[in-house]
């Protein structure tokens, strides 16, 4: 089992920055990939960014590339999402997730690739 707990969400103005954290515990030795998704009511969960644990390679959705950074602190077992230049349309619940299978290498944008999820943290960006 893996437990993920997000923090760092809150209220921001358009153009502001926020950093989300995801504390990961439990069966962490076989994590293939870690990711951030976001979701708004009535919509499907949307891929934001992922990090491949083998070599810390990162991938981003086109909408956040250049503004968001995904990174991890191995010693603290914590995943981060640094968000810059936030936009109102990025208001959502942000989730972190872990994948423990080779599927991550080619399916990292799909929520079904990830076996464990946090409870989510709300990010609200006002204009």
N, C-alpha and C positions, 0 to 999 in steps of 0.2 A: 504493500500500500504506500501511496505517496500523499502527503498533505501539502496543499498550497494555500498561502494566505496573502492576499493582495493588500496593499495600503498605499496611501499617497494621493488618492483621488480628492476631488473637492471642486470648489468654484474658481473659475478663472475668467479673465477678460480675453477677448480676441487679441491675439498677438503675444499673450503671456506664455510662460513655460511652466511645466509641471514634471515631476519625476515620480513615476510609479515604482513600487517595489513589490516583489513576490518572494516570500520566504518559503523555501522548499525543504521538507523533511521526509523521513522514511526511506523507502527504497530508491535511493538516488544513483546508485552505482551503474545502472543500465539505461540511464536516460540518453536517448539518441538526439533529441531536440527539445528545445524550450521555445515557447512562443507567446505572443500577445495577440488576442483577438478583441473585438469590440462588438457591441450589439445594442441596437435601439429597439424600442417596442414595435412589434409587428414585422421586424426584419430578421433575416438570418444573421448568424454570427459571421463577422467579417474579419478576415485575416489582416493583421497589421504588420507583424514582424516575427522573425524566427532566428534562432541561433543554433547552429549544429555543434553539438558538444565535442565531437571528435577533433575539431580544429578551430572552433569559435567563428566559423564562417557565418555571416549574417545575410538575410534576405529581407526585403521590405516590399510592401505594396507600393504601387506607383504613387498613390495619393499621399503617402507620408515620407517617401524617399527624400533625403536631404534635410528633413526637419526632425525626424525621430531617430533615436539611437537605442538599439537593444544591446545590453551588455550583462555580464554576470560577474559576481564576486564568488569565486570557488570556495574560498575559506569560510565565507558566511552562508554558503548555499542560498544565495539570493540572486534573483533575476531583476533587472531594472529596465524601465522604458523611460528614457529622457525625451520629453516632448517640447519642441520649440514652435513658436509662431502658431499657436493653436487657433483653430477656426470654430465658429459656432456649430457648424455641421459635424464637428467631431465630438459633440456631446453624445455620450454613450456610457454604458457599463463596460468597463475594460476587464478582461479575464486573462489570467496567465494559465498556461497548460504545458504538460510534458508528454512527450512521445517516447515509447520504449521499444519501438520496432523499427526495422529497416525501411518501413513505409515512409518514414519521415524524409528520406533522401529525395523522393520524387513526389510526395503528396503533402508537403508541408503547408499548403494553403487550405487544406480541407480540415474542418473541425473533427471529422471522424478519424483522422490520423492520431489524435491525442487521446490518451486513456484517462488522464487525470486533469482536473480543472479546479481552480480556485472558485471562491464564491462571488468574485467580482468586486470592483470598486467604481463608484460613480464619478464621472468627470463631466462637469457642466461648464460650457464655455459661452459666455454672454457676449453680445455684440456691442 
